[in-house]
């Protein structure tokens, strides 16, 4: 469980009632299948965030002034199903309060609950997935809520778009929509034209789920299932800024940081959280939209 507020903010900037954003650490790692430790990810991200500069050079914005509250959330979670239920309930309350949920995993399963809550709150929602893996298995290792099944569960509620994919199981291939999947290889060889093809697929309201293994392992080695050939910092942030300009980001999660002593991974994850908040402030003026 995190000991500090995101960005090490003090009151009143970190006060819940006045905050536009609510950070929810979810230290759950119940179904990871290779390297364990994602439960330590939220704490590592929040600790690293204390070293971030609060002024963003790219946009000229100090987004922290909109208020970022870090929630004390450390329940005993006994199963992935319970994780989904608890996160969904917590996210729904944040949205109902007119705030933007920022979910920090933990393994990717936590995103099912937050994406489901956003889909219930916003009609016509699109979920944008940035990930190395398709996560479209119907079941894995006896569970429909395994981290390898995340997008299959989310797609049951609302349409998805996938970007950065470069690893699929054979049983996932019939499940993919090639018109809504942008593989890492396609992105690499198409320059920035891929963003122009992706944006028209988005609806007014967008929820972003971002598995840190979307990045190449040279950028983020501290993740449980690294895949070669991933995206770089500027490819990811160019997409996120374009999404914020085109649509209204109503929530997001950053998942699958597996701390292993590579502090640059933790810092990148923290900066990515602040970048998404900053891009949203730049292009939507902090408005939450209407369901």
C-alpha positions, 0 to 999 in steps of 0.5 A: 500500500502506498504511503504517500500522495501521488506527486507528494502533494499536500492539502489542499491540492490532495484533498478529495472534495476539491480534487478533479482526479482520484488515484486508486492503488490496487495492489493485486497480483493473483493471476500473474503467470510468469514474474510475480510482484505487480502488487508492489507496483502502485506503491513504487509508482506513487513513491517515484512520483514524488520526484516528478517536476510539476511543470510540463514542458510540452504543454506548459501546464501545471495539472496538479493545480486541478487537485489529485487525491490519492485514496487509501485502498488496501482491502484483502482480496481473495480472488480476481472476481472479488478484485473486479467487484471491489474496483468496479464499486470504487470506480463507480463512486468516483465517477458519480462524484464527478471525478476522474478515476486513475487506477494503479495496478497491480495486475491487468485484471484490476482494469476489468472493474474500472472499465466496467464501471466507466461503461456503465456510467458513459453510454457509447464508451470506447476502451482503448487498450495499449498492451503487448498482448491481446488479452482475449482468451475466454478463460485461462488457468481455470479463470475467466478473470485471469489477466490474460482474459481482460479484454475479452471481459471488457469487450462484453460490455463495450467496444475496444481498440487495441494498440501495440499488440505483438503477442497472441495465443492461437485461440485469440486469433479468431477473436481479434478485429483487425480493423480495431487492432494496431500491432506494434509492427504496423505502428513501427512501419507506418510512422504517425499515420496509424494515429490518424487511422485510430482516432476516427474509431474513438467515440466521445468518451474514452477509457484508457487501459495501459499495460506497461509492457506496451513499451519496449523492454529497453524502456520498461524492463520492470514488467511481468511479461516483457515482449521485444519490439514494443513502443517508445515513449514518444509513440505512446505519448503522441497517441495519448495526446491525440486521444485527449484532443479528439475525445474525452478521457473519463478514466484510465489505469496503468498496470503491470509494473513489476518493481525489480530495482529498475527505478527508471521503469517506476519513474516512467510509469509515474510520469505517464500517469501525470502526462495523461492527466496533463493532456486531459487538462490541456484539451478538455479544460478539466471537464468530466463530460456527461453520461 
